[in-house]
Amino acid sequence: KKRGKKEDEVKDMDVNVDELVVGDLAYIRAGDVIPADGVWVFGDELHVNEASLTGETRPRKVPQEDSEGSQGSRVLKGSTLVQGEGFIRITEVGAATVIGEANTAMNESTTALSPLQQSIQQVVNWIVAGTVLIVIVILVVQLGVRGEEVRTTLLAATGLIVAAVPVALPLVVSVTLAIGATSLAAKGAIISHLSAMQDLASMDVLCSDKTGTLTTAEMTINVQKIWLNEAMKKYGISKENIAELAALCSTKENAKKNEIESSVFRALEEVRKAEKDKFYDNYNCDTANGDVYYGFNANVKRTFCTVSLNSDSKLKSLPQKLKISKGLLTKVLRNDTKDDTGDMKWTVQDYKNIATVAKRADEDFGKSGYKTLAVAVDYKNAGPGVRMELAGILPIKDPPRASTEETIRRIRGAMINVKMVTGDHENIARNLAKDIHLGTNFLVHEDLWPVSAHRNELIADMDGIAQVTPKDKHEVVAVLQDRGHVIGMCGDGVNDAPALKLANVGFAVPGATQAARNAADIVLTEGDGGENAGLKVIYDAIVISREIFQRIKAYVLYRFASSVLIIAFLAFLTFVFNDIFNPLYVILLAIINDVTVTPIASDYVIGTKGPSELNVWTILGLSTVMGILLAIQSIGTFYGNPFGLEGGASQEEVAVYLQISITSQFLIFICRTEKPFFMTVMPHWILFSSCCLAQLMVSLWCGFGVVVSTSVPVTVIVYTWLYSFAGLLISDVFKCEYYHCCEPELYPNLYYSWIFCCGAKAKDNLSLMEEGYAANSSRLQRKPSRSIARKLTGLYIQKGHPANLTPAMQNRIRRTLTEVTHYMNKYPNAVEYKRPNSTI
C-alpha cells in the first residue's frame, strides 16, 4: 500500500524494494526477506529469523513483550520471515536501516598500526635520527674542521649507518609471528592478519559473543530442573520420565531439523545413561495398531500421539496405551477453543489449580533464562475421549560451555575485562552471565542512545549488553577504543562485520558467515576435536601472543642496545681520538650477530601477566644505558690494553672486535627478562647453540688470523670471554635497577637486596609499621613486633598485585600477617595505626 499525492490517499500497488519510502505499508508472508526496517502493524504473529543480523539462530516472535513491558514490534531489513503473514510500516530505508548503517560503518573502518608496531617504529625513528645527527656532525668535524680524507670519513660514517639499521628486525618479527600463528592453528585459531598477534598481546578488553562462544550453541534440557506435577507420583512417574514421554511424542526425523526436538532426544540419552528410563523402550507409536501422531504447526503449537506397550515389554504393569502431548504450556493446559484447529482437544484435569501452579513455574523458568516445553499424558486412557493430566515442564536453554566459567576466570586473571555483547534477550543474557560469574550489570539497545559522556561511562563499566544491533556493536567498540583500550571482538554474522573490522583484534567464531570471516583477524574453528572451542582457544591465543610479544621485545631491546654500543664506540673513536674502526668488523657484527639471534623466534619465554606494552621511553632509555656501559668497556679494551697485547693497534682492534662480538651476541640473554638473567626459563637450545657456535667461530678467526687482519693469543681470547661476561653481569645489574626505577611495584631490585644483605628497604618499611602500631597506645609492647621484623627482613613490601610476588614470598607474607593478626588481638588498643606508604 503506497501513499498517494493527497494526504489521506492510499493505493495498493506492487513496487520494487528500492521504491519503498518511509510510511509505506508492506505486506509480507512466510519466506519473504524483509525489504526495509519497519514495525509490525497487524496480522499474524510473525516468526523472524535474524541470524544474518544478530547471529541468533532462533526465530524471534513479533510482536512480543520486551523488557519494559511494551510490544517489541520492530523488524529489520535482511532478516527472513519464517512463519506468519501481515503488514509492516516502513520506518527506515537504504543507508538508514540497521544493515545499511552496518555497511556504512564497515566502509569507514580503517586498520591502524598495532601498539607494538607503533612503538617499534618510534624507537627505530629515534635511533636512526640520532645516528643521522651523529653522521652529520662527523662529516662536519672531520671534513670541515679537521680536514680529513673524504674516503676515511665516509668509511666511518658508513660504519655508523650499518650499525644503526636493524637489518634483521623485520625478519625476526615475521618469523616469530609465523611460528605463533602455526601454534594457534593447531589449537583452532586461524590467523588471517599476522599483525593481529601483536594487538592480541596488548588487548585489555574482550567483547564476547554469546551463542557458540560462551555457550554450546545447542538447546539443552536441564534434566535436573524439570518441573514435575506432584500428581504424577501416584503413577510412579519421575522427572526423568517426563523427558521420556516428550521423546515418545517426537520423531528423529524432525530432530534433524528442529533444535527443540533434538534437545529432547539428548535429554533422553542423559536419562538412559543414568539408567532411569522407564517408558521410551517399552512403547511405540504403531499406526498398524491404531496409534496416531499429529505434528507441530504454528496454530496448535503442540504435538500429540498415542503409543502402545510393546508385546515383548517386561514391565507388564504399565498401561497398554498412552496418550501424550508436548508443546506450549498454555496450549497443553487447555486447547478446546473455537479458534484451535487441532485434531485432538482437551482441558487438563484439575485445570483451575494446576494452571496457576504450572504458570508460576513457567514464569520462574523464564526469569532464569529458560524456554519451556510442557508435557501432558493420559495415563489411564479410559475410553475414546482424552483425559489429559499435566505431567511436567521441561526447561530448555543454550547452556554455557563446560570450560567457559574457568576460562573467563583465567582471562580476567590475565587482566583482561570480558564483556558479553549479544543480540539475545536481556533476561537470557543476564542469567547466562550469572551462571558463568561474568557479572549482571547489563545494558540494552536503548541505553546506548543518545550519545553522552554518561553513556560512555555506562559502556566502560558494564558487564554486557543485550538486544544489540550492528550499529550498537560498532559503537561499543568505538567508545572503548576512544577511552584508550585495546579491544578484542567476537562475532559470527553480517551484523558483526563492522565491529570486527573496527576492533583491534576481530574473532570470527565457529560457523561464522563469510562476511564475518573476511572482516575478522582471527577465525576460530572447533580445533582439537572441539575441546578448544569457545573462549578457551581465545585464552590460548592470548598466552601465545604474549609470549610472542616477549620474544619481539627481547630482540628489539637487544638490537637497539647493540646499536647504541657500536654507535657510541665508533663515535667516541672518531670524535675523541680521530680514529676509525675497520668497517669490515662492523659489517661482520651486523650480519653474524643478527642472523644467529633469529632463533629467538622460537625461544622459551614467560609472557607478561597483564596486557603487554612496549614502552618507547623504557626501551630507549634502557638500551642507551646498557649500550653506553658496554661501549665504555669496549673503549677500555681498545685504549686501555687490559690484556697486555704487544702486536700494536691491529691486534688491539681484533681483540676489541672479539670483545664487542661476544658482548653483543650474549646480550640477548640479558634482554630476555626483566629479572636477573639466571632467574627465568632456560633459553631454547637452538638459540643458545647458535650464539655459542657463532662466537666460537669468531674466536677461531681471531686465534688463527682468518678473516680478521691478524691473530691474537689464546690466553687473550680466554680473557676476552671472561671480560665480556663480567661486563654483561654489570649491565644486568643496571638493567634490573632501571626496571625497578621505572616501575618499583612490578620489579623489585633483587641485586640490591643481595648486595646489601637483604634488608635495608624491608627494615625501613617495618620501622614505619612499628611506629604505626605504637601510635595512640602507651601500653604497647614492642618486642613481638621486633620478632616479626626479624622474620620479614629481606622481604620487599611493595605496591601492586600479589601475583607479582613468587609463591614462596606470598606464603611468607601470609604466615607473617597471621602473626600480625594474633599480635593485634593480643594488644587490642593497638589496632589504630597508620598504614605505611607501601602495601601488600
TIVEXMAR-516283 format. One record per residue (C-alpha): residue in three letters; y, x, z. Coordinates in steps of 0.5 Angstrom, whole numbers, plus 500, padded with zeros to 3 digits. Layout:
ALAYXZ...
END
This chain:
LYS500500500LYS506503498ARG513501500GLY518499494LYS525500493LYS527494497GLU527495505ASP521490506GLU518490499VAL510493500LYS506494494ASP498495493MET497501488ASP493507487VAL496513488ASN495521488VAL494524494ASP501528492GLU505522491LEU504520498VAL510519502VAL512518510GLY511511512ASP506509507LEU499505509ALA493509506TYR486505506ILE480510508ARG473509509ALA467513510GLY466519506ASP473520505VAL477526506ILE484524510PRO489525505ALA495527510ASP497527517GLY497519520VAL496514525TRP491509526VAL494502525PHE488497524GLY481497522ASP474499525GLU473504530LEU473511526HIS469517527VAL473523524ASN470530523GLU475535525ALA470541524SER474545519LEU481544523THR479544530GLY472548530GLU469542534THR462539530ARG462533534PRO466527530ARG472524534LYS473517535VAL479514533PRO483510537GLN480513543GLU484513550ASP487520551SER488524558GLU494520559GLY491513558SER494512551GLN491511545GLY489517541SER490514534ARG492521530VAL488523524LEU489530521LYS489532513GLY483535511SER478532516THR473528514LEU472520516VAL464520517GLN464512519GLY468506519GLU474504515GLY481502516PHE488503515ILE493509517ARG500510517ILE502517514THR507521518GLU507528515VAL505530508GLY505537505ALA507543509ALA509539515THR502537516VAL498541521ILE493544516GLY500545512GLU503549518ALA497553519ASN497555511THR505557512ALA503561519MET498565515ASN502567510GLU508569515SER503573519THR503581518THR499586520ALA502592524LEU500598526SER496599532PRO499601539LEU494608538GLN497609531GLN504608533SER503613539ILE500618535GLN505617529GLN510618534VAL507625537VAL506627530ASN513626529TRP516630535ILE511636534VAL513636526ALA520635528GLY520641533THR516645528VAL521644522LEU527645527ILE524652529VAL522654522ILE530653520VAL532657526ILE527662524LEU530662517VAL537663519VAL536668524GLN531672520LEU535672513GLY542671515VAL543675522ARG537680522GLY537681514GLU529681514GLU525681508VAL524674505ARG517675504THR516677511THR520671514LEU516666509LEU510668512ALA512667519ALA515660517THR508658513GLY504660520LEU508656524ILE507650519VAL500651518ALA499651526ALA503644527VAL500640522PRO494636525VAL489637519ALA483634521LEU486628525PRO485623520LEU478625519VAL476625527VAL480618528SER476616522VAL469619523THR470616531LEU472609529ALA466609523ILE461611529GLY463606533ALA463601528THR456603527SER454602534LEU458595534ALA454593528ALA447594532LYS450589537GLY452584533ALA459585531ILE461587524ILE468591523SER472589517HIS478593519LEU477599523SER484599526ALA482593530MET477598534GLN484601536ASP487595538LEU481592542ALA481598547SER488596548MET487589549ASP489585555VAL489578554LEU483575550CYS484568548SER476565547ASP474559543LYS469554547THR464552542GLY459557540THR463563544LEU463560551THR458555550THR451555546ALA453550541GLU447546543MET448539546THR443539552ILE441534557ASN441536564VAL435534567GLN436536574LYS442531574ILE439525570TRP441519574LEU435514576ASN435507577GLU432506584ALA428500582MET424505577LYS421508583LYS417502584TYR413504577GLY412511579ILE418513574SER422519576LYS428522573GLU424527569ASN420521566ILE427518563ALA427524558GLU420522556LEU422515555ALA428517551ALA424521547LEU419516545CYS425512543SER427518538THR424521532LYS423528530GLU426527523ASN433524526ALA433530531LYS433535525LYS440532523ASN443529530GLU444533535ILE443528541GLU436526538SER435534538SER437534545VAL432529547PHE427533545ARG429539548ALA429536555LEU422533553GLU420540552GLU423542559VAL419537562ARG413539559LYS414546562ALA415543569GLU408539568LYS412533570ASP411529564LYS407522564PHE409518558TYR410521552ASP403524550ASN400517552TYR404513548ASN405512541CYS409507536ASP404505532THR406500526ALA399498525ASN398496532GLY405491531ASP410496534VAL417497531TYR422502531TYR430500530GLY434506529PHE441507531ASN447504527ALA455504528ASN455497530VAL449496535LYS450503538ARG443504540THR435505538PHE429500540CYS422501540THR415498542VAL410503544SER402502545LEU398506550ASN393511546SER386509546ASP384516549SER389516555LYS386518561LEU392514565LYS389507565SER394504570LEU399505565PRO402498561GLN398497555LYS405496552LEU412498553LYS419496550ILE424502550SER432502548LYS437508549GLY444508547LEU451507549LEU451504556THR455498555LYS450496549VAL444498553LEU446494559ARG448487555ASN448486548ASP446479547THR453477544LYS455474537ASP458480534ASP452484536THR448485529GLY441488533ASP434485532MET433485539LYS438483544TRP438482552THR441483558VAL438487563GLN435485570ASP440484576TYR446486571LYS451484576ASN449489581ILE446495576ALA452494571THR457496577VAL453502580ALA451505573LYS458504570ARG460508576ALA455514575ASP457514568GLU465515570ASP463520574PHE459524569GLY465523564LYS469526569SER465532570GLY465533562TYR458530560LYS457525555THR452520557LEU445516554ALA443510557VAL435508557ALA432502559VAL425500559ASP421493559TYR415496564LYS412489565ASN412487558ALA411480560GLY411475554PRO414476547GLY421476550VAL425482552ARG426483560MET429490560GLU431494566LEU436500566ALA432506567GLY437511568ILE442515565LEU442522561PRO448527562ILE449531556LYS454536554ASP454543551PRO452548556PRO455555558ARG451561555ALA447564561SER451570560THR458567560GLU460567567GLU457574568THR461577562ILE467573564ARG467577571ARG466583567ILE471582562ARG476581568GLY473587572ALA476591565MET483588567ILE483583561ASN485576562VAL481571559LYS484564557MET480558553VAL483555547THR479549545GLY480543540ASP476539545HIS478534550GLU481537557ASN476534561ILE470537558ALA474544557ARG476544565ASN469542567LEU466548563ALA472552566LYS470550573ASP462552571ILE464559569HIS469560574LEU475561569GLY480557573THR482550572ASN490551570PHE490548563LEU495545558VAL494540553HIS498540546GLU504536549ASP505541554LEU507546548TRP513543545PRO519543545VAL520551546SER523553552ALA523559557HIS519555562ARG514553557ASN513560555GLU511562563LEU506556563ILE503559557ALA503566560ASP500563567MET495558564ASP487559564GLY486555558ILE489550553ALA485544550GLN486539544VAL490544540THR492544533PRO492550529LYS500551530ASP498551537LYS493557537HIS498561533GLU504559538VAL500561544VAL498568540ALA505569538VAL508567545LEU503572549GLN505578544ASP512577545ARG511578552GLY508585551HIS501583551VAL495586546ILE492579544GLY484578542MET483571539CYS476568538GLY476562532ASP471559527GLY475554523VAL480554518ASN485552523ASP484558527ALA485563521PRO493563522ALA492565530LEU486570528LYS490574523LEU496574527ALA492576533ASN492584534VAL484583534GLY481577531PHE474575532ALA470570528VAL465567532PRO458566529GLY458560524ALA465561522THR468559516GLN469564510ALA477563512ALA476565519ARG472571517ASN477573512ALA482573517ALA478576523ASP478583524ILE471583527VAL466578525LEU461576531THR453575529GLU448573533GLY445580534ASP439583538GLY436576537GLY441572540GLU441576546ASN448579545ALA451572542GLY458569545LEU463573550LYS457579551VAL458582545ILE466582545TYR465585552ASP460591549ALA466592544ILE471593549VAL467598552ILE465602546SER472601543ARG475604550GLU470610549ILE473611542PHE480611545GLN478616550ARG475621544ILE481620540LYS486621546ALA482627548TYR482630541VAL490628540LEU491632547TYR487638545ARG490638538PHE497638540ALA496643546SER493648541SER499647536VAL504648542LEU500654544ILE500657537ILE507655535ALA510658542PHE506664541LEU509665534ALA516663535PHE516668541LEU514674537THR519672531PHE525671536VAL524676541PHE520682538ASN522681531ASP514681529ILE510677525PHE502675527ASN497675521PRO498668517LEU490669516TYR489669523VAL493662524ILE489659518LEU482661521LEU484658527ALA486651524ILE480651520ILE475653524ASN477650531ASP479643527VAL472643524THR468645530VAL471640534THR470634529PRO463632533ILE468629539ALA467623535SER460622538ASP462625545TYR459623551VAL466620555ILE467615560GLY472609558THR478607562LYS477601567GLY483598564PRO486597557SER487604554GLU494606553LEU496613549ASN503614553VAL507618548TRP511622553THR505624557ILE501627551LEU508630549GLY509633556LEU502635558SER501638551THR507642552VAL505644559MET498647557GLY501650551ILE506654554LEU502656559LEU496658554ALA502661550ILE504666556GLN497668557SER497670549ILE503674549GLY501677555THR495679551PHE499682545TYR504686549GLY501687556ASN495690553PRO491688559PHE484691556GLY487698555LEU486698548GLU488704544GLY487702537GLY494700536ALA498694534SER492692529GLN487692535GLU491688539GLU492683534VAL485682533ALA484681541VAL490676541TYR486672535LEU480672539GLN483670545ILE487664542SER481662538ILE477662545THR482658549SER484653544GLN477652542PHE474650549LEU481647551ILE477641548PHE473640554ILE479641559CYS482635555ARG476630555THR478628562GLU484627567LYS480630573PRO477637573PHE473638567PHE467639571MET467632574THR466628568VAL460627564MET457633560PRO459633553HIS455632547TRP450638546ILE453638538LEU460638541PHE458644546SER454648541SER458647535CYS464650540CYS460656542LEU457658536ALA464658532GLN466662538LEU460667538MET461668530VAL469669531SER466674537LEU462678532TRP467678527CYS471682532GLY466686534PHE464688527GLY471688524VAL468683519VAL474678516VAL479681521SER483687520THR479692525SER474691530VAL474691538PRO469694543VAL464689546THR467690553VAL474688551ILE470682547VAL467680554TYR473681558THR477676553TRP472671554LEU473671562TYR480672561SER481666557PHE476662561ALA481664567GLY487661563LEU483655562LEU482654569ILE489655571SER491650565ASP486645568VAL490645575PHE496644572LYS493638568CYS491635574GLU498636577TYR501633571TYR497627571HIS498626579CYS505626578CYS506621572GLU501616576PRO499618583GLU496612584LEU491613579TYR490620579PRO489624586ASN490631585LEU483634587TYR485641586TYR491640591SER486638596TRP481643595ILE486649595PHE490646601CYS484645606CYS483638604GLY488635609ALA496635608LYS497628605ALA492625609LYS494627615ASP501625613ASN499618612LEU495618618SER501620622LEU505614619MET499610621GLU499612629GLU507611629GLY506604627TYR500603632ALA505606637ALA511601636ASN513596641SER507598645SER508603651ARG501602654LEU498604647GLN493610648ARG493615642LYS486618643PRO482613639SER487614633ARG486621633SER479620633ILE480616627ALA485621624ARG480627624LYS475622620LEU480621615THR482628614GLY482630607LEU482622604TYR487620600ILE491614602GLN494611595LYS496605591GLY492602586HIS486598585PRO480601590ALA476601584ASN480608582LEU476611588THR469614588PRO463609591ALA463615597MET470614598GLN470607598ASN464607603ARG468612607ILE474607607ARG470601609ARG467605615THR474607618LEU477601617THR471598621GLU473603627VAL481601626THR479593627HIS475595633TYR481599636MET486594635ASN481589638LYS481593644TYR488594644PRO491587642ASN498589644ALA498594638VAL497589633GLU504589631TYR505595627LYS509598620ARG505599614PRO505606611ASN508606604SER501608601THR496602602ILE488602601
END
